[in-house]
Amino acid sequence: MAMALLIVLVVAGLGVVAVAVALVRAARREAGAERARLAEDAKRQARRSLAAVWKMDDREFEEYVAALCRRDGCTEVKRVGGTGDLGADVTGRLPDGRRFVVQCKRYARSRTVGSRDIQTFNGTARAEHGADVPVFVASCVFTKPAREFASRHQLCLIDINLLGFWNSGTPLTAFLDLDISRSGNNRRLSPGPD
């Protein structure tokens, strides 16, 4: 009788373990499916938002970039772009206190930003505006020579692809140490809505 009771308890115990394992696996599958759904929702939202970028005028694009900086805890953020801005469209301080200056280019998606634009910005960001961190944000992609120049001179470049991540919640500070010369895409995007 004791042996039969022991067998029943062991079988019952194994049944409980099997049910627990099945529940854990189901919960993991469900959590994975939820993560995948949330990631896809984030991509869809970013695409919708980036479609809106190409519909913005220059001033709206600068305000959009300033709003992203504020969202990320930057202080003293100001949109200063306009005639005679010498390459400074947005200024402020990073959460760690360093001064940043942003040059914004809201171009058609089929354009690229070349090395000349980056060189011009480099010449004014630190010397004219006292930037500790120069940031160039574009609604298109940068050419390979532009990315290489930016890497050599420690400029932060945020192209349309990185802008999608920034828009989706990645903080500005995450982009500051990227090696832009070895990453990104320098091929023009297919023409689309401006």
Secondary structure as the mmCIF struct_conf table of DSSP 4:
data_model
#
loop_
_struct_conf.conf_type_id
_struct_conf.id
_struct_conf.beg_label_comp_id
_struct_conf.beg_label_asym_id
_struct_conf.beg_label_seq_id
_struct_conf.end_label_comp_id
_struct_conf.end_label_asym_id
_struct_conf.end_label_seq_id
HELX_RH_AL_P HELX_RH_AL_P1 ALA A 2 VAL A 53
TURN_TY1_P TURN_TY1_P1 TRP A 54 LYS A 55
BEND BEND1 MET A 56 MET A 56
HELX_RH_AL_P HELX_RH_AL_P2 ASP A 58 ARG A 71
TURN_TY1_P TURN_TY1_P2 ASP A 72 GLY A 73
STRN STRN1 THR A 75 ARG A 79
BEND BEND2 GLY A 82 GLY A 82
TURN_TY1_P TURN_TY1_P3 THR A 83 GLY A 84
TURN_TY1_P TURN_TY1_P4 LEU A 86 GLY A 87
BEND BEND3 ASP A 89 ASP A 89
STRN STRN2 VAL A 90 ARG A 93
TURN_TY1_P TURN_TY1_P5 PRO A 95 ASP A 96
BEND BEND4 GLY A 97 GLY A 97
STRN STRN3 ARG A 99 LYS A 105
TURN_TY1_P TURN_TY1_P6 ARG A 109 SER A 110
STRN STRN4 THR A 112 VAL A 113
HELX_RH_AL_P HELX_RH_AL_P3 SER A 115 ALA A 125
TURN_TY1_P TURN_TY1_P7 ARG A 126 HIS A 129
BEND BEND5 ASP A 132 ASP A 132
STRN STRN5 VAL A 133 ALA A 138
BEND BEND6 SER A 139 CYS A 140
STRN STRN6 VAL A 141 PHE A 142
HELX_RH_AL_P HELX_RH_AL_P4 LYS A 144 ARG A 152
TURN_TY1_P TURN_TY1_P8 HIS A 153 GLN A 154
STRN STRN7 CYS A 156 ILE A 158
HELX_RH_AL_P HELX_RH_AL_P5 ILE A 160 ASN A 167
TURN_TY1_P TURN_TY1_P9 SER A 168 GLY A 169
HELX_RH_3T_P HELX_RH_3T_P1 LEU A 172 PHE A 175
TURN_TY1_P TURN_TY1_P10 LEU A 176 ASP A 177
TURN_TY1_P TURN_TY1_P11 ILE A 180 SER A 181
BEND BEND7 ARG A 182 GLY A 184
BEND BEND8 ARG A 187 ARG A 187
HELX_LH_PP_P HELX_LH_PP_P1 ARG A 188 PRO A 191
#
